[in-house]
Amino acid sequence: MFISRFHKLKPVSISDLKWRWQILILRGMEWLIGVLILASVAVLLRRILHMGTMGKTSAGGLAFLPKALQAIYEPFAQEIEAQTTILGITLNDAFGEREAGRHEMAWHVVRLTMGEWERLTELVVGLQGVLSKFLHATNGIVPVRRIAAGHFKSRAVMDNVRLYEFLDQILFRSKGRFALQLGLLLRASALLRKDFKHACREGALTLDTSDELWTRLDYYFHDFDLIAKETLLAFRTLLACQSPERIQELALDLQTLLERGMRVSVSPSNRES
């Protein structure tokens, strides 16, 4: 019985196998072409919708803010910009001490910047958290400013931004794209905080004078400065999209965050760091 059944099986030729493989490949290509078409349509529609929102921006590309909203935006923006400037000046002093050959003093100044960096990070990350909270209650289209990997210098941040660029191309909803951007800014802030702290502690132990390590410190500050600026631009954009009822709640959250940041900046523990 087994032998008779075996003889009834039809042999499969090589040409039949090739034909079946060709069919499978064609079906896979059809799926791929379909996905590419949908992605292209999504990108096109997103750009069309973005053109409709350009009227809400000023000539410089910034979201227009009435005087009442400007009064909410400016104190927070000025505080972040002031702390960023202080951090940059202090770090520049450390570079000057290194160039003068005073390596111990250079790393002493770098250790001072760690406290400044921590305070600024708390403020920037806090603002990112407030924006994430109010994004969910925002109605309508939220204009999104794209972030490009070519503007950054540290390898880890560039890799994160490249992933963001890819995901941003396949997202259609403006709130989803804005949430993706806030997630990137939050991850980059945490990453730079960790890498800067690690580099400072590593270099201070041996009074490292290598160009490689000091270049990394320069890149970390450059990227953190950009992250802070992008966070302020996102703040300005989302602020312009809020309803009058939500504006009051947002202002209270910002005031609490700002007051907490100022208390931290004068605490004895941070002075000693």
Secondary structure, DSSP 8 states (H G I E B T S, - for coil): -HHHHHHHS----HHHHHHHHHHHHHHHHHHHHHHHHHHHHHHHHHHHHHHHTGGGB-TTSSB---HHHHHHHHHHHHHHHHHHHHHHHHHHHHHHHHHTT-HHHHHHHHHHHHHHHHHHHHHHHHHHHHHHHHHTT--S--------GGG--SHHHHHHHHHHHHHHHH---HHHHHHHHHHHHHHHHHHHHHHHHHHHHHHHHHT---HHHHHHHHHHHHHHHHHHHHHHHHHHHHHHT--HHHHHHHHHHHHHHHHHHHHHHT-HHHHH-
